[in-house]
Amino acid sequence: MDSAAPAILVRDLHKSYANVHAVQGIDFEVATGEVFGLLGPNGAGKTTTVEVLEGYRLRTSGIVSVLGHDPGGRPRALRERVGIVLQSSGIYRHATPRELVTHWAGFYPAPRDIGEVIALAGLRECQDVLTRKLSGGQSRRLDFALALVGDPELVFLDEPTTGFDPAARRAAWDTIRALADLGKTVLLTTHYLDEAQALCDRVAIVKDGRILAVGAPAQLGVGASSRYRVAWRDESGELVGRETDDPTALLHQLTSAALARGTGLADLSVSRPSLEDVYLELTAEAGLQEAPR
Amino acid sequence: MTAAIALTWRQYRLERKMFWRNPSAAFFNFVLPLLFLALFGAIFAGSQQDLDVIVPGIAGMSIMTTTFNALAMNLVFLREQGVLKRLRGTPLPSGNYLAGLAAHAVTNTAIQLGIVIGAGALLFGIGLPHDWLMLVTFAAAGVVCLASLGVALSHAIPNFDSAPAYVNAIFLPVIVVSGVFYDVDHVPAFMRDIAQVLPLTHLIDGLSAAIVTGAAFADHLDDLAVVLIWAALGAVLAVRGFSWEARRG
């Protein structure tokens, strides 16, 4: 197999429902083995995009390729190589996780070992409990297990940790990192910045059906605006901030002025914009552009 | 081919296992018709003529509860819960899934018919069926007809909360009009006319001939035809409207 070909390729994807243009021309590629995140607020078009790739929705226009297949026809050969964790979906209530993982394994040509999947998903202690008695976190772990048991090359995770408490989130992150370590390609959606930052090799920021920026989380912070932010308290005790491309000169100016006055510079800090700043800036700009219309 | 059969078989086994763990499903599928049989058996205890009506009537009703009612409720629940959507994302072919589900319903029908006919023979003085081929033919046609109509109905039900209302709004009038509890010949003409259009009336007529009266199969081909026409209609509607996902909003 050609490992240089992207696992996912999306070109000018559009998707309209009756009167909503949910996805308005999205382009991105996900390399094999990459963890790629679609980051954006609710209603940005993330789930629509992922569901087109999963084969649940037919695109209105554009080119989409998933592991070399067009997902629109839902070919079985593709479904055998893909694992899906939906945003929210129930499961049979009168069966146990072990029974379900075993049942799901039967759908796939070369499933993983049942016990190994149960351990990987963190379901050992509840594997023989009926699913209707599982907690929210345990149910989500079962979602992971059912998506992984077919040993997929590509895993879709639609908001995998929404509604989780911090401990459950950490556990889910560990599972996702374990997937990456196994060499799986992962496409996840999230509206949590820290999640995108913690897990993703690259992130696309999505708003109103468009991609506003794509890049590694660290690069996005620097790349989108390469400015530094310098903050300090002035003589009146007020916190002032200034953005600059050249912090060295500004700092020199500030410190020499302070020395000349014989005072200090309280709360002096130099920072680079975080992914959060970029995200807020980009999503706010997109909002402003639309306001006059 | 064997792989496809194995997939269907595994789905069937899972459905069976889960069914017995779900007391409310087991109740509606088994206890309710048998309760009706016991109650009406007691009411009609002195009249063999009435017992001759109630046994094939309950047999027909059992076919309806185990297929029409059960599939409509089950599919709406699975659709709303997202189980259908989740299954759709796996390599399991839809046909194998639905075949497993249907086989599960048919098993319930067979068990139920066995109990009703057994009770008729042992308790209600009806004896064993006269024509087994006719019994099986009508039961099979009834299963196909009512199962496909049940799947078709599931498309019309917006959510699980309203599912019992939709199902019972059809089920209760139909079992009364179709002569589950009395002989259709003894009711007002307008009700008889309605009954003549419905498949359950003809299914019960056929079952009655096979189990009780021993009338010739050839005399009931028109009944079979009506059931099969409804089956064809149900099959078209079942396939056309099928949705794997809950409606949004």
Contacts between the chains, C-beta under 8 A, distances in Angstrom:
chain1	res1	chain2	res2	distance
A	54	B	89	6.1
A	55	B	89	7.4
A	56	B	85	7.1
A	56	B	88	7.3
A	56	B	89	7.3
A	56	B	245	7.4
A	74	B	88	8.0
A	76	B	91	5.1
A	76	B	93	6.9
A	79	B	89	6.8
A	79	B	90	6.3
A	79	B	91	4.4
A	80	B	91	4.6
A	82	B	89	7.7
A	84	B	86	7.6
A	84	B	89	4.1
A	86	B	82	6.6
A	86	B	85	6.6
A	86	B	86	6.3
A	86	B	89	7.4
A	88	B	82	6.6
A	89	B	81	7.3
A	89	B	82	3.1
A	89	B	83	7.1
A	89	B	85	5.8
A	89	B	86	4.8
A	90	B	81	3.2
A	90	B	82	4.9
A	90	B	83	5.7
A	91	B	81	7.5
A	91	B	83	6.1
A	91	B	86	7.0
A	92	B	14	7.6
A	92	B	18	5.8
A	92	B	83	6.3
A	93	B	18	8.0
A	93	B	22	7.6
A	94	B	17	8.0
A	94	B	18	4.1
A	94	B	19	7.9
A	94	B	21	4.0
A	94	B	22	4.9
A	95	B	14	6.8
A	95	B	17	7.1
A	95	B	18	5.5
A	95	B	21	7.8
A	99	B	14	7.3
A	99	B	17	7.5
A	103	B	10	6.6
A	103	B	14	5.4
A	104	B	90	6.7
A	106	B	6	7.6
A	106	B	7	7.0
A	106	B	10	5.2
A	107	B	7	7.4
A	107	B	90	4.7
A	107	B	91	5.0
A	107	B	92	4.6
A	108	B	90	7.9
A	108	B	91	6.2
A	130	B	21	7.3
A	146	B	86	7.4
A	150	B	90	7.4
A	150	B	91	7.4
